[in-house]
Amino acid sequence: MGDLEKSYREIAAQEEWPLLRWAAIGCELAKLTPRKTVKLNRKKHVAYRLR
């Protein structure tokens, strides 16, 4: 488990949020902020612009 996932699980437990899959989190982020598809090491990734 990576640091980001571990942090998310800890915060979700503390705040009593339901655990969501990363795809669901990405869909919600897409509603809030611009996104861009980028290639990194031959893999496609979605980058979200956060301020």
VOKEZA-872068 format. One record per atom (N, C-alpha, C, O, CB): chain; atom name; residue in one letter; x, y, z. Coordinates in Angstrom, 1 decimal, always signed. Atoms other than C-alpha are relative to their C-alpha. Glycine has a CB too. Layout:
BEGIN
 cadena atomo residuo      u      v      w
      A    CA       A      X      Y      Z
...
//
This chain:
BEGIN
 cadena atomo residuo      u      v      w
      A     N       M   +0.8   -1.2   +0.0
      A    CA       M   +0.0   +0.0   +0.0
      A     C       M   +0.9   +1.2   +0.0
      A     O       M   +1.8   +1.3   +0.8
      A    CB       M   -1.0   +0.0   +1.2
      A     N       G   -0.8   -1.2   +0.1
      A    CA       G   +1.4   +3.4   -1.0
      A     C       G   -0.4   +1.0   +1.1
      A     O       G   -1.4   +0.9   +1.8
      A    CB       G   -0.2   +0.6   -1.4
      A     N       D   +0.2   -1.1   -0.9
      A    CA       D   +1.6   +6.5   +1.1
      A     C       D   -1.3   +0.7   -0.2
      A     O       D   -2.0   +1.0   +0.8
      A    CB       D   +1.1   +1.0   +0.0
      A     N       L   +1.2   -0.7   +0.3
      A    CA       L   -1.3   +8.2   -0.6
      A     C       L   -1.2   -0.8   +0.4
      A     O       L   -2.1   -0.3   +1.1
      A    CB       L   -0.1   +0.3   -1.5
      A     N       E   +1.1   +0.9   -0.4
      A    CA       E   -3.6   +5.2   -0.1
      A     C       E   -0.1   -0.1   +1.5
      A     O       E   -1.2   -0.1   +2.1
      A    CB       E   +0.1   -1.4   -0.7
      A     N       K   -0.1   +0.1   -1.5
      A    CA       K   -2.5   +4.8   +3.5
      A     C       K   -0.6   +1.3   +0.7
      A     O       K   -1.4   +1.2   +1.6
      A    CB       K   +1.4   -0.3   +0.5
      A     N       S   +0.5   -1.3   -0.5
      A    CA       S   -3.2   +8.5   +4.2
      A     C       S   -1.5   +0.1   -0.2
      A     O       S   -2.2   +0.5   +0.7
      A    CB       S   +0.7   +1.2   -0.6
      A     N       Y   +1.5   +0.0   +0.3
      A    CA       Y   -6.6   +8.3   +2.5
      A     C       Y   -0.8   -0.9   +1.0
      A     O       Y   -1.8   -0.4   +1.5
      A    CB       Y   -0.2   -0.4   -1.5
      A     N       R   +0.7   +0.9   -0.9
      A    CA       R   -7.6   +5.3   +4.6
      A     C       R   +0.0   +0.5   +1.4
      A     O       R   -1.1   +0.4   +2.1
      A    CB       R   +0.7   -1.4   -0.1
      A     N       E   +0.0   -0.5   -1.3
      A    CA       E   -6.5   +6.9   +7.8
      A     C       E   -1.0   +1.2   +0.2
      A     O       E   -1.7   +1.3   +1.2
      A    CB       E   +1.4   +0.5   +0.4
      A     N       I   +0.9   -1.2   -0.1
      A    CA       I   -8.3  +10.2   +7.1
      A     C       I   -1.5   -0.4   -0.1
      A     O       I   -2.3   +0.1   +0.6
      A    CB       I   +0.3   +1.0   -1.1
      A     N       A   +1.4   +0.5   +0.2
      A    CA       A  -11.5   +8.4   +5.9
      A     C       A   -0.5   -0.7   +1.3
      A     O       A   -1.6   -0.5   +1.7
      A    CB       A   +0.0   -1.0   -1.2
      A     N       A   +0.4   +0.7   -1.3
      A    CA       A  -11.5   +6.3   +9.1
      A     C       A   -0.3   +1.1   +1.1
      A     O       A   -1.3   +1.0   +1.8
      A    CB       A   +1.0   -1.0   +0.5
      A     N       Q   +0.1   -1.1   -1.0
      A    CA       Q  -11.0   +9.4  +11.3
      A     C       Q   -1.3   +0.8   -0.2
      A     O       Q   -2.0   +1.2   +0.7
      A    CB       Q   +1.2   +0.9   -0.1
      A     N       E   +1.1   -0.8   +0.3
      A    CA       E  -13.7  +11.4   +9.5
      A     C       E   -1.3   -0.8   -0.3
      A     O       E   -2.4   -0.2   -0.5
      A    CB       E   +0.3   +0.8   -1.3
      A     N       E   +1.1   +0.9   +0.2
      A    CA       E  -16.0   +8.4   +9.1
      A     C       E   -0.6   +0.1   -1.4
      A     O       E   -1.8   +0.0   -1.5
      A    CB       E   -1.1   +0.3   +1.1
      A     N       W   +0.4   +0.0   +1.4
      A    CA       W  -16.1   +8.6   +5.3
      A     C       W   -0.1   -1.4   -0.5
      A     O       W   +0.7   -2.2   +0.0
      A    CB       W   +0.9   +0.9   -0.8
      A     N       P   -0.1   +1.3   +0.6
      A    CA       P  -16.9   +5.6   +3.2
      A     C       P   +1.2   -0.1   -0.9
      A     O       P   +1.6   +0.9   -1.5
      A    CB       P   -1.3   -0.3   -0.8
      A     N       L   -1.2   +0.2   +0.9
      A    CA       L  -13.9   +4.2   +1.4
      A     C       L   -0.5   -0.2   -1.4
      A     O       L   -1.3   -1.0   -1.7
      A    CB       L   +0.8   -1.3   +0.4
      A     N       L   +0.4   +0.0   +1.4
      A    CA       L  -14.2   +4.8   -2.3
      A     C       L   +1.2   -0.6   -0.8
      A     O       L   +2.3   -0.5   -0.4
      A    CB       L   -0.3   +1.4   -0.5
      A     N       R   -1.0   +0.5   +0.9
      A    CA       R  -12.3   +3.2   -5.2
      A     C       R   +0.7   +1.3   -0.6
      A     O       R   +0.0   +2.3   -0.7
      A    CB       R   -0.5   -1.0   -1.1
      A     N       W   -0.7   -1.1   +0.6
      A    CA       W   -9.7   +5.4   -6.9
      A     C       W   -0.8   +0.5   -1.3
      A     O       W   -0.7   +1.7   -1.6
      A    CB       W   +1.4   -0.4   -0.4
      A     N       A   +0.8   -0.5   +1.2
      A    CA       A  -11.9   +5.5  -10.1
      A     C       A   -1.1   +0.9   +0.4
      A     O       A   -1.4   +1.9   -0.3
      A    CB       A   -0.6   -1.3   -0.7
      A     N       A   +1.1   -0.9   -0.5
      A    CA       A  -14.8   +7.0   -8.1
      A     C       A   +0.5   +1.3   +0.5
      A     O       A   -0.1   +2.3   +0.3
      A    CB       A   -0.7   -0.7   +1.2
      A     N       I   -0.6   -1.3   -0.5
      A    CA       I  -12.5   +9.6   -6.5
      A     C       I   +0.4   +0.8   -1.3
      A     O       I   +0.2   +2.0   -1.3
      A    CB       I   +1.3   -0.3   +0.8
      A     N       G   -0.4   -0.7   +1.2
      A    CA       G  -11.2  +10.5  -10.0
      A     C       G   -1.3   +0.6   -0.7
      A     O       G   -1.2   +1.7   -1.2
      A    CB       G   +0.6   -1.0   -1.0
      A     N       C   +1.2   -0.5   +0.6
      A    CA       C  -14.8  +10.9  -11.3
      A     C       C   -0.5   +1.2   +0.8
      A     O       C   -0.9   +2.2   +0.1
      A    CB       C   -1.1   -1.1   +0.0
      A     N       E   +0.4   -1.2   -0.8
      A    CA       E  -15.6  +13.3   -8.4
      A     C       E   +1.0   +1.2   -0.2
      A     O       E   +0.6   +2.3   -0.3
      A    CB       E   +0.0   -0.4   +1.5
      A     N       L   -1.0   -1.0   +0.3
      A    CA       L  -12.3  +15.2   -9.0
      A     C       L   -0.3   +0.7   -1.3
      A     O       L   -0.1   +1.9   -1.5
      A    CB       L   +1.4   -0.5   +0.1
      A     N       A   +0.3   -0.5   +1.4
      A    CA       A  -13.2  +15.6  -12.7
      A     C       A   -1.1   +1.0   +0.0
      A     O       A   -1.1   +1.9   -0.8
      A    CB       A   -0.3   -1.2   -0.9
      A     N       K   +1.1   -1.0   -0.1
      A    CA       K  -16.3  +17.5  -11.7
      A     C       K   +0.4   +1.3   +0.6
      A     O       K   -0.2   +2.3   +0.4
      A    CB       K   -1.2   -0.6   +0.9
      A     N       L   -0.5   -1.2   -0.7
      A    CA       L  -14.3  +20.0   -9.6
      A     C       L   +1.1   +0.7   -0.7
      A     O       L   +1.2   +1.9   -0.5
      A    CB       L   +0.4   -0.4   +1.3
      A     N       T   -1.3   -0.7   +0.5
      A    CA       T  -11.1  +20.7  -11.5
      A     C       T   +0.3   -0.5   -1.4
      A     O       T   -0.1   -1.6   -1.8
      A    CB       T   +1.1   -0.3   +1.0
      A     N       P   -0.5   +0.5   +1.3
      A    CA       P   -9.6  +20.5  -15.0
      A     C       P   +0.9   -1.2   +0.1
      A     O       P   +1.7   -1.3   +1.1
      A    CB       P   +0.7   +1.2   -0.7
      A     N       R   -0.9   +1.2   +0.0
      A    CA       R   -7.8  +17.3  -15.9
      A     C       R   +0.6   -0.1   -1.4
      A     O       R   +0.2   +0.5   -2.4
      A    CB       R   -0.8   -1.2   +0.3
      A     N       K   -0.8   +0.2   +1.2
      A    CA       K   -5.3  +16.3  -18.5
      A     C       K   +0.5   -1.4   -0.1
      A     O       K   +1.0   -1.9   +1.0
      A    CB       K   +1.1   +1.1   -0.2
      A     N       T   -0.5   +1.3   +0.1
      A    CA       T   -4.3  +12.9  -19.8
      A     C       T   +1.5   +0.2   -0.5
      A     O       T   +1.8   +0.9   -1.5
      A    CB       T   -0.8   -0.9   -1.1
      A     N       V   -1.4   -0.1   +0.3
      A    CA       V   -0.5  +12.5  -19.9
      A     C       V   +0.6   -1.4   -0.1
      A     O       V   +0.0   -2.4   +0.5
      A    CB       V   +0.8   +0.8   +1.0
      A     N       K   -0.7   +1.3   +0.1
      A    CA       K   +1.9   +9.6  -20.9
      A     C       K   +1.2   +0.1   +0.8
      A     O       K   +2.0   +1.1   +0.8
      A    CB       K   +0.3   -0.3   -1.4
      A     N       L   -1.2   +0.1   -0.8
      A    CA       L   +4.6   +8.6  -18.5
      A     C       L   +0.5   -1.4   +0.0
      A     O       L   -0.2   -2.4   +0.4
      A    CB       L   -0.3   +0.5   +1.5
      A     N       N   -0.6   +1.4   +0.1
      A    CA       N   +6.8   +5.6  -19.1
      A     C       N   -1.0   -0.9   -0.8
      A     O       N   -1.2   -2.1   -0.4
      A    CB       N   +0.3   -0.6   +1.3
      A     N       R   +0.9   +0.8   +0.9
      A    CA       R   +4.4   +4.4  -21.9
      A     C       R   -1.3   -0.3   +0.6
      A     O       R   -2.1   -1.1   +0.1
      A    CB       R   +0.7   -1.3   -0.4
      A     N       K   +1.3   +0.2   -0.6
      A    CA       K   +1.4   +4.5  -19.5
      A     C       K   -0.8   +1.3   +0.0
      A     O       K   -0.2   +2.3   +0.2
      A    CB       K   +0.2   -0.6   +1.4
      A     N       K   +0.9   -1.2   -0.1
      A    CA       K   -1.5   +6.9  -19.6
      A     C       K   -0.4   +0.3   +1.4
      A     O       K   -0.7   -0.7   +2.2
      A    CB       K   -1.2   -0.2   -0.9
      A     N       H   +0.4   -0.4   -1.3
      A    CA       H   -2.2   +8.8  -16.5
      A     C       H   -0.9   +1.3   -0.1
      A     O       H   -0.8   +2.0   -1.1
      A    CB       H   +1.2   +0.4   +0.9
      A     N       V   +0.8   -1.2   +0.0
      A    CA       V   -4.8  +11.5  -15.6
      A     C       V   +0.6   +0.9   +1.0
      A     O       V   +0.7   +0.5   +2.2
      A    CB       V   -1.5   -0.3   +0.2
      A     N       A   -0.5   -1.0   -1.0
      A    CA       A   -3.4  +14.6  -14.0
      A     C       A   -1.1   +1.0   +0.3
      A     O       A   -1.8   +1.6   -0.7
      A    CB       A   +1.3   +0.7   -0.6
      A     N       Y   +1.0   -1.0   -0.5
      A    CA       Y   -5.8  +16.9  -12.0
      A     C       Y   +0.7   +1.3   +0.4
      A     O       Y   +1.7   +1.2   +1.1
      A    CB       Y   -0.9   -0.6   +1.1
      A     N       R   -0.6   -1.3   -0.4
      A    CA       R   -5.0  +20.6  -11.6
      A     C       R   -0.7   +0.4   +1.3
      A     O       R   -1.9   +0.8   +1.3
      A    CB       R   -0.2   +1.0   -1.2
      A     N       L   +0.5   -0.5   -1.3
      A    CA       L   -5.4  +21.5   -8.0
      A     C       L   +0.7   +1.2   +0.5
      A     O       L   +1.9   +1.4   +0.2
      A    CB       L   +0.2   -1.1   +1.1
      A     N       R   -0.6   -1.3   -0.4
      A    CA       R   -4.8  +24.9   -6.5
      A     C       R   +0.1   +0.0   +1.5
      A     O       R   +0.6   +0.9   +2.1
      A    CB       R   -0.8   +1.2   -0.4
//
